Amino acid sequence: MSDFTLFLGKFLRQGTAIASLAPSSRWLSRATVANIDWGRPNVVVELGAGTGPITRVLAERAGAGSRVLVVEREPDFARLLRERFDGTPGLEVIEGDARDLAGMLRDRGIDRVDHVVSGLPTPSLPEDVRREVIRVVGEVLGPDGTFNQITEMPWVYLGLYRRLFEEVRFQFEPRNFPPAGVYFCRGVRPAAAAS
């Protein structure tokens, strides 16, 4: 079964729990991690990896000493990711909920991460779930860390991310199907986790 067929089927059955009707393109995947300095070791978390197009870019670019933790809640996607990336140095696939990220990191001896890359349908999540995901992201990100969120609704959610983060930059990627982009966010606003 192709990634597109698997993704589309999940999207049609699970609606807003799956962020897209198709996997991210190579252009969107590369854009999503473009702000990461690969000249040094990083700890990167990917939330909602789906079939792994962004995971593939992370695996290719992460250098010696880097760790990539891929968190996927959907069992079929998690299984596929394990098959695809088994044996990739420094990369681990974890089947679990993004809201449990702090505990997952603690279990692995990690206090802080440099970047969180998200394929979650963050704006579509129930408000209490979104609030908890953003709170946990704020808890685990290092002081210069970024939250990189893909979206298929270019510019539509800019106001939401500006309410959640102190600094937000958007990069449009028209070559994705459908056209998409990435929000690069820093500094979770304290009110974002509480509101």
N, C-alpha and C positions, 0 to 999 in steps of 0.2 A: 504494500500500500504506500502511495506517495505521501510525502509530508503534507502537501496541500490537501489531499483527500482526508487524511487523518485530522488535520487542523480544522477543516471545514465541517467535518462530521461532529467534532467536539463543540465547535461554535454553534452549530444548529441545534444540538441537544442541550447545551448548557448556557447559551446566551451570554449574559454579561459576566459570567464566571471565566470566560475565555475572551481575551482582549481583542482578538482579531479573527477575521475569517480566513486569513492566510498567514503563513510564517513571514517574518521580517525578511526583506531582500538583503542581498550582500551589501548594498549601498547604505541602507538604514542600519544594518548591523555594524558596519565600520564607523558610521557617524556616531553611533551610540557610545563608542569607547574612544572617540577621537581625542578627548581631553585628558586621557590617562598617560602619564609619563612612564613609558615602558623601559626607560633607561635605569630604573631602580626597582627593587622588589616592592610589590604591592600586595595588599590583601583586598580582593574584590569579591563582592557578593552579587550574584545574579538572582533576582526574584522573578518567578514566572517565566521559565526558560522555554516552555513549549517544546518544539522539536529540536531546538539548539542552534539556530543560525548565529545568534550573538555568542553563545557558548563556544562555537567553533572559532570565532575571531579572538575571543579571550584566550582560548587554548593555544592558538597560533602565536599570539603576541606576548603572553606572559613569559617573563624571563626567569632565570634561575633565582630561587628564593621567593618567588611570588606564590601566593595561594589564591585559588579561585574556588569559591563555594557556591554551588548551583542549587538553589532551593526551588523545588517544583512540587506542588500539592497534588496534581492530577496523576494518579498511579500509572496510566499508560504512557504519559510523557516521561515520567521519572524513569520507568523501565527502559524506554527508548534511549534516553540520555545516558544511562549507565552503560548500555550496549555500545553506544557510539564513542563514549569518552573513557571507557575502562582502560586503565593503564596510562592515561595522560598525566605526566608528572605535575604535582601540585594542584590537581583539579579533583574535587569531590562532589558527587551528586547526592543531595539529601532530599528524600521525600518528606515533605512537611509543610507546615503553614508559616507564612512570612511573619505572622504575629509572634511566633516562637523563636525568632531569629536570635535574640540575646542569649537564650538558653543554649541554642545550637552552637553558638560561638564559644560560650563559656565551656561547654563540653569538649571543645577542641583547643582550649587554652588561648583563645583569641579575645582580647579586650576591646580593641578598636579596629575598624576597617577603613581603608582609604577611599573606596568607592562602592556605592550600591547602584547596580544597574537594574532597572525594573521594566519588565514586560507585563506587569500586572495591569488590569483595567482600573487603575486607581480612582479616577473620577466616578466610575460606575459602582464601586464597592459600596455596600451599606455604610452610612456615615460612621457608625461605631467601629466598624472594621477598618475603614480608611484612617480614622483617628489613631487607632492602635498601631497600624502599620507605620504611619508617619512618626508616632512617638518612639517606636522601637528603632526606626532609622536614625532619629536624632540621638538616641541613647548609644548606638554602636558606631556612628561615624566619628572619625577623628576630627580635630579642629579645622583642618583644611579639606576635609572629605566632601565628596559630591554625591548627589542623588541624581542619576541620569534616567529619565523616564521617557519611554517611547510613547508616541500617540499617533493615532490615525485621524485625529481631529485637529489639524494644525491651527494654532492660535486660539482655538475655542476655549481651552482651559487655562490660558495664560493668567487670568484673574485668580483662579483657584490656586495655582502654584505660587503666585505672588502673596496670597494670604497665608500659605503654608511655610514659605521659605523667605529668607531675607534677600537673597540674590537669585535671580532667575534669568537665564538666557535661553533663547529658542533657536534651533537650527532646522530649517525646512529641508526635507528630502523628497523631491518630486518624482524620483525614479522608483520609489516603492509602489507596490500595488496593495491597497490604494495609497495615494500620496500621504506622506506621514512626516514626522519630525521627532526631535528630541528636545526635552526640557532639561537643561543642565542647572541644577539647583544646589545652593549652599545655605547652611545656617537655618535649621528648622526653627521656626518662630515658636517660643514657648506657648503662646496662645493656640497654635495649630494643634498641639497634642491635647489641649484641654477643651477646645471648642467642638 
